[in-house]
Amino acid sequence: MTIDVHAGARPDAETVLLSAGLGGAAGYWAPQLAALTARYRVITYDQCGTGRARATQLPAGYAISDMADEVLEILDATSTKSCHFVGHALGGLAGIDLARRHPDRVRSLTVVNGWATADAHTRRCFEIRVALLKGAGPEAYVRAQPIFLYPATWLAANAERMVAEDAHALAGFQGSNNLLRRIEALLRFDATPHLDALRLPVLLSAARDDVLVPCCQSEALAKQLADATLDVAPYGGHGLNVTESASFNDLLLGFLDRRSRST
């Protein structure tokens, strides 16, 4: 892991920890940093086997619980007693597992386009992505990735940006072994038996046009959690915190501010 601590505007600011999805890189949260650091201390990190930590080879059987344990190590290493955890997709799964096993370390949980257990549609999408990776290689996988992340109209309007993102993603590719291990982990994950035990406030942010993780997954989560706030945006795709960053930031800050002692 590679950890970045962004000091908040106030010395007593509470901590928000941001955990990316399958890509695993801290840079995914760039659209949120300015808004969050104006009020909070923020921790971002490259997950094990990704980004600046991609030289680490993940073992067989690598699990979401391992990712949650890595977050626990980050909290200890940065002298963070507890945090507001914000996770996108796979990152949200790590947050669910962390909150279940270490409730004292998580003040609130935000899960963006996440799930309790992957449904048949999401599994189909990942099967296609794995087949692309194994059959056509990393370049084909990287070029297809935005189709699963962003709305078609947004992609059409940001064609040049996508060319640059493809080049960046390929240059920092985490490697087929690590990517496959991480996909296997998210497909094995099932939090359903444990959701009743989660008593912390949870924000579930989803997009109605997400082609990778249907918003009904977030709706199902909301019904099973004791203290859930559900927001389903009409547009934004799987990466709505990128495509609709202003509205997402407003939603997130509103949720965090209502649950923070320092604002």
Buried (B, 14 or more C-beta within 10 A) or exposed (E): BBBBBBEBEEEEBBBBBBBBBBBBBBBBBEBBBEBBBEBBBBBBBBBBBBBBBBEBEBEEEBBBBBBBBBBEEBBEEBEBEBBBBBBBBBBBBBBBBBBBBBBEBBBBBBBBBBBBBBBEBBEEBBEEBBEBBEEEEBEBBBBBBBBBBBBEEBBEEBEEEBEEBBEEBEEBBBBBEBBBBBBBBBBEBEBEEBBEEBEBBBBBBBBBBBBBBBBBBBBBBBEBBEEBBBBBBEBBBBBBBBBBBEBBBEBBBEBBEEBBEBE
